[in-house]
Amino acid sequence: MTQETSRSDIGGSLSHIWRVFRQKGVLHLAKSGAEKLMARQSVITAQYWYCRVFKSWRRFTFRGERYRYLYHKYNHTWKNERTVEIPIVWKMVQDHRGKRILEVGNVLPHYYDFSHEVVDKFEKGEGIANEDVVDFRPAGKYDLIVTVSTLEHVGWDEDPGARQKILGEPAKILKAIENLRGLLAPGGKLVITLPLGYNPQLDRLLDEGMIASDERHCLKRVSGGNKWREVDWVDCRGAKYGSPYQFANAVVIGIISNP
């Protein structure tokens, strides 16, 4: 869709709303909007329960282990990469229970209730440090640092309120990873999930081996029903975001260990 087409669609929608308002009044307009919203919520609820009832048996494989797909109403995980990212990272968190854990980007608290530190530049909330990940300097080290589909925004479109992407800072994600690596305690791990095709600068860095990790694993979406399969880098490099399936079609999971 071109920008001109988009503006035309918006203008047409506004004209339609104005006609309905003039002909039938604000109460009818509000009622119609509420009915559409309720219908949409009903569809989402139906999709959620369908997945929970009829797809709960489904599993995917990562590093030789079998995982359940995550079906959750928040962010409609049955439609996107969260369905595999969250189970993988959550297993890492469970393996580090009782240790010091940092999350970069406030993601896991939307799905699980557990105590850990979170740094998120923009999202407000109790216990969230609103700092840039590049400048984050905590008092101590961490046994586990996790970040779920967050670092691809660093140096690209990290400000959700900005009208244009932040271009010309491809090295910023490298600085972020280096800073996080320095925050690991001896024996600590940094786990990063990144969707391919969203940030072309990031894709280039990955393809050129500029983002080094001790382990690099790849998952590729293989169906419209949101099934995923573990593949090699050559099988997912060049993956597009939003095509052939909506949202990410490939995800990279990097694991960095501190000796």
C-alpha positions as CSV (number, residue, x, y, z in Angstrom):
1,M,0.0,0.0,0.0
2,T,1.4,3.4,-1.0
3,Q,1.4,6.4,1.3
4,E,-1.1,8.1,-1.0
5,T,-3.4,5.1,-1.0
6,S,-3.2,4.9,2.8
7,R,-4.1,8.6,3.1
8,S,-7.0,8.1,0.7
9,D,-8.3,5.2,2.8
10,I,-8.0,7.2,5.9
11,G,-9.8,10.1,4.3
12,G,-12.6,7.8,3.1
13,S,-13.0,6.3,6.5
14,L,-13.2,9.7,8.2
15,S,-15.8,10.9,5.6
16,H,-17.9,7.8,6.3
17,I,-17.7,8.3,10.1
18,W,-18.7,12.0,9.6
19,R,-21.7,11.0,7.4
20,V,-22.9,8.4,10.0
21,F,-22.5,11.0,12.7
22,R,-24.6,13.6,10.9
23,Q,-27.3,11.1,9.8
24,K,-27.7,9.0,12.9
25,G,-26.0,10.8,15.8
26,V,-23.2,10.2,18.3
27,L,-25.1,7.5,20.2
28,H,-25.5,5.3,17.1
29,L,-21.8,5.9,16.2
30,A,-20.6,4.9,19.6
31,K,-22.9,1.8,19.7
32,S,-21.7,0.7,16.3
33,G,-18.1,1.1,17.3
34,A,-18.6,-0.8,20.5
35,E,-20.3,-3.7,18.6
36,K,-17.4,-3.9,16.2
37,L,-14.9,-4.0,19.1
38,M,-16.9,-6.7,20.9
39,A,-17.1,-8.7,17.7
40,R,-13.3,-8.5,17.2
41,Q,-12.7,-9.5,20.8
42,S,-15.1,-12.5,20.4
43,V,-13.1,-13.6,17.4
44,I,-9.8,-13.3,19.3
45,T,-11.3,-15.2,22.2
46,A,-12.5,-18.0,19.9
47,Q,-9.1,-18.3,18.2
48,Y,-7.4,-18.5,21.6
49,W,-9.6,-21.2,22.9
50,Y,-9.4,-23.1,19.7
51,C,-5.6,-23.2,20.0
52,R,-5.8,-24.1,23.6
53,V,-8.2,-27.0,23.1
54,F,-7.2,-28.4,19.7
55,K,-3.5,-27.5,19.4
56,S,-2.3,-28.0,22.9
57,W,-0.6,-31.3,21.9
58,R,1.7,-29.6,19.4
59,R,5.4,-29.4,20.1
60,F,8.5,-27.9,18.4
61,T,12.2,-28.9,18.8
62,F,15.0,-26.7,20.0
63,R,18.5,-27.9,20.8
64,G,17.2,-31.5,20.9
65,E,14.4,-30.7,23.4
66,R,10.7,-30.7,22.9
67,Y,8.7,-27.6,23.8
68,R,5.0,-26.7,23.9
69,Y,3.9,-23.8,21.7
70,L,2.7,-20.9,23.8
71,Y,-0.9,-19.9,23.2
72,H,-1.7,-16.7,25.1
73,K,-4.1,-13.8,24.6
74,Y,-1.5,-11.1,25.2
75,N,-0.1,-10.2,21.8
76,H,-2.1,-13.1,20.2
77,T,0.9,-15.5,20.3
78,W,-0.8,-18.1,18.1
79,K,-0.2,-15.7,15.2
80,N,3.5,-14.8,15.7
81,E,7.0,-15.7,16.8
82,R,6.2,-15.3,20.5
83,T,4.7,-18.8,20.3
84,V,8.3,-20.3,20.2
85,E,10.4,-17.5,21.7
86,I,8.7,-17.3,25.0
87,P,8.8,-21.1,25.8
88,I,12.6,-21.2,25.0
89,V,13.5,-18.2,27.1
90,W,11.1,-19.2,29.9
91,K,12.9,-22.6,30.2
92,M,16.2,-20.7,30.5
93,V,14.7,-18.6,33.3
94,Q,13.3,-21.6,35.1
95,D,16.8,-23.2,35.0
96,H,18.2,-20.1,36.8
97,R,15.6,-19.8,39.5
98,G,17.0,-18.3,42.7
99,K,19.8,-16.6,40.7
100,R,20.1,-13.0,39.6
101,I,18.2,-12.4,36.3
102,L,17.9,-9.4,34.0
103,E,15.5,-9.0,31.2
104,V,16.1,-6.3,28.5
105,G,12.7,-5.3,27.2
106,N,9.6,-5.9,29.3
107,V,8.2,-9.0,27.7
108,L,8.0,-12.0,30.1
109,P,6.0,-10.2,32.8
110,H,3.1,-10.1,30.4
111,Y,3.0,-13.9,30.4
112,Y,4.4,-15.0,33.8
113,D,4.5,-13.8,37.4
114,F,8.0,-14.0,38.7
115,S,10.6,-11.6,40.3
116,H,13.5,-10.4,38.2
117,E,15.0,-7.1,37.1
118,V,13.9,-5.4,33.9
119,V,15.4,-2.6,31.9
120,D,13.2,-1.0,29.2
121,K,13.9,2.4,27.7
122,F,10.3,3.4,27.2
123,E,7.8,1.1,28.9
124,K,6.7,2.3,32.3
125,G,6.0,0.0,35.2
126,E,6.9,-0.9,38.7
127,G,10.4,-2.3,38.9
128,I,11.3,-1.3,35.3
129,A,14.5,0.7,34.9
130,N,13.9,3.2,32.1
131,E,17.4,3.4,30.7
132,D,19.1,2.9,27.4
133,V,20.5,-0.6,27.2
134,V,23.8,0.8,25.9
135,D,24.2,3.0,29.0
136,F,22.8,0.6,31.6
137,R,25.3,0.3,34.5
138,P,23.8,-1.8,37.4
139,A,25.6,-2.4,40.7
140,G,26.2,-6.1,40.2
141,K,26.5,-8.9,37.7
142,Y,23.8,-11.3,36.4
143,D,23.7,-15.1,36.1
144,L,21.3,-14.8,33.3
145,I,20.3,-12.0,30.9
146,V,17.5,-12.5,28.4
147,T,16.0,-10.3,25.7
148,V,13.0,-11.4,23.6
149,S,12.7,-9.6,20.2
150,T,13.9,-6.3,21.6
151,L,17.5,-5.6,20.4
152,E,16.4,-5.5,16.7
153,H,14.9,-2.1,17.6
154,V,18.2,-0.7,19.0
155,G,19.6,1.9,16.6
156,W,16.7,1.3,14.2
157,D,13.2,2.2,15.5
158,E,13.7,2.1,19.3
159,D,11.4,5.0,19.9
160,P,7.8,3.7,19.4
161,G,6.5,7.3,19.1
162,A,8.9,8.3,16.4
163,R,7.4,8.8,12.9
164,Q,10.6,7.7,11.1
165,K,13.1,5.0,11.8
166,I,16.4,5.9,13.3
167,L,18.9,5.2,10.5
168,G,22.7,5.3,10.5
169,E,23.3,3.5,13.9
170,P,23.8,-0.1,12.9
171,A,26.7,-0.3,15.4
172,K,24.5,0.5,18.3
173,I,23.2,-3.0,18.6
174,L,26.8,-4.2,18.8
175,K,27.5,-1.8,21.6
176,A,24.3,-3.0,23.4
177,I,25.4,-6.7,23.2
178,E,28.9,-5.8,24.3
179,N,27.6,-3.9,27.3
180,L,25.3,-6.9,28.3
181,R,28.2,-9.3,27.9
182,G,30.1,-7.2,30.4
183,L,27.2,-7.5,32.9
184,L,27.5,-11.3,33.1
185,A,28.7,-13.0,36.2
186,P,31.3,-15.8,35.9
187,G,29.4,-18.7,34.3
188,G,26.5,-16.4,33.3
189,K,24.6,-16.6,30.1
190,L,23.1,-14.0,27.7
191,V,20.2,-15.3,25.6
192,I,19.0,-13.1,22.7
193,T,16.1,-13.8,20.3
194,L,16.0,-11.8,17.1
195,P,13.4,-11.9,14.3
196,L,14.9,-11.8,10.8
197,G,13.7,-9.4,8.1
198,Y,12.6,-6.6,10.4
199,N,15.8,-4.7,10.6
200,P,18.0,-5.0,7.5
201,Q,21.0,-3.5,9.3
202,L,20.7,-6.3,11.9
203,D,20.3,-9.0,9.2
204,R,23.5,-7.8,7.5
205,L,25.4,-7.9,10.8
206,L,24.3,-11.4,11.4
207,D,25.1,-12.5,7.8
208,E,28.6,-11.0,8.1
209,G,29.2,-12.7,11.4
210,M,29.5,-9.4,13.2
211,I,27.2,-10.5,16.0
212,A,29.3,-13.3,17.6
213,S,27.8,-15.8,20.0
214,D,28.9,-19.1,21.4
215,E,25.7,-20.7,20.0
216,R,23.5,-19.5,17.2
217,H,20.3,-21.4,16.5
218,C,17.6,-20.7,14.0
219,L,13.9,-21.4,13.9
220,K,11.9,-21.1,10.7
221,R,8.1,-20.8,10.3
222,V,6.9,-23.5,8.0
223,S,3.1,-23.1,7.9
224,G,0.2,-20.7,8.0
225,G,-0.8,-22.5,11.2
226,N,2.3,-21.1,12.8
227,K,4.4,-24.3,13.0
228,W,8.2,-23.8,13.4
229,R,11.2,-26.0,12.7
230,E,14.8,-25.7,13.7
231,V,17.1,-25.1,10.7
232,D,20.6,-24.0,9.8
233,W,21.5,-20.4,9.1
234,V,21.6,-21.0,5.4
235,D,18.0,-22.1,5.5
236,C,16.7,-18.9,7.1
237,R,19.1,-16.2,5.9
238,G,17.2,-13.7,3.8
239,A,13.9,-14.4,5.4
240,K,11.3,-11.7,5.0
241,Y,9.2,-10.2,7.8
242,G,5.5,-10.6,7.0
243,S,6.0,-12.8,4.0
244,P,5.0,-15.5,3.2
245,Y,3.4,-15.6,6.6
246,Q,2.5,-12.6,8.9
247,F,5.0,-11.4,11.4
248,A,8.5,-13.1,11.6
249,N,9.2,-16.0,9.3
250,A,12.5,-16.8,11.0
251,V,14.1,-16.2,14.4
252,V,17.7,-16.4,15.5
253,I,18.5,-17.4,19.1
254,G,22.0,-16.4,20.2
255,I,23.5,-17.7,23.4
256,I,26.6,-16.0,24.9
257,S,28.4,-17.6,27.8
258,N,30.8,-16.0,30.3
259,P,33.5,-18.5,31.4
